[in-house]
Amino acid sequence: MKPKKLTEADVTAESVFMLQRRQVLKNAGD
């Protein structure tokens, strides 16, 4: 099974998700 090629939308959604997670973790750490 070939790795699925990520579409631009998938990459963007993942980037946003990671940014939000980092923000939440940063807020939780304060």
C-alpha positions, -999 to +999 in steps of 0.1 A: +000+000+000+015+033-011+015+062+014-014+085+006-003+117-010-013+146+012-034+172-004-029+209+004-061+208+024-048+179+045-015+196+052-032+229+061-056+212+084-028+194+101-008+226+105-037+244+121-043+215+144-007+214+155-006+252+160-038+250+181-024+221+202+008+240+208-012+271+219-033+250+242-003+233+258+014+267+262-017+281+279-019+251+301+017+254+311+013+290+323 
